[in-house]
Amino acid sequence: MDKIDIKQNKPAKKEPSALQDFKDCLFYIVQWTWGLPVNLVGGIAYFICKYIVGLRTQKFGYARIVYVPWKGGGLSMGLFIFIKDGSKSKEWLYDCRIHEYGHTWQCLLLGPLYYLVIALPSVIWCNCFAGYRKKNDVPYSALYCEKWANAWGQKFSGMKQVNPNA
């Protein structure tokens, strides 16, 4: 089994080429057209967090992460990811970045349907079924959209999660 370097905090840079530039451009065009409703809300929140509140941010692949001082875990709104800053473990943070990046790619595919197909089930699963998951030893990734986010986060970041079944 390959050793996972949790100190790696973002995907490896891609080799520059005209084709890669085209793919990058196409990614952002689709996100800002088809995924506009999700990215608009995320972009406004990102702007407030970074430029008004002054929170720490990071580029992660095509996305931007904001580290937020809240009790929750992670939240993805298209190109903008919001993750708990502080007290969680380094392994959790490593895996969370990858997982939330998977949601970024789900938004690319689903566009305005993202809220209904991914966000709503994810919010309900996270906030209403925590006790059920703990009592019955059900992993967070048991829900289709969370397992899918883990798979796509790993695929498109090129990074492997420490615990993709968490």
Number of C-alpha atoms within 10 A of each C-alpha: 3 5 7 11 13 17 9 10 16 17 16 12 8 8 9 8 9 9 10 12 12 10 12 12 12 12 14 15 14 15 24 18 13 18 25 19 18 25 25 17 13 21 18 12 16 24 14 13 18 16 10 9 10 11 16 13 17 13 14 19 18 17 17 19 24 24 18 19 13 12 11 13 16 20 23 24 26 31 28 27 29 25 22 18 18 13 9 10 8 12 14 15 20 21 23 23 25 30 27 29 33 26 29 28 21 22 28 24 15 16 21 17 16 21 16 11 14 19 19 12 15 19 12 11 19 17 10 11 14 14 12 11 15 11 9 8 9 16 15 19 17 14 14 12 19 25 19 18 23 26 18 21 26 21 14 16 20 14 20 20 23 15 12 19 13 15
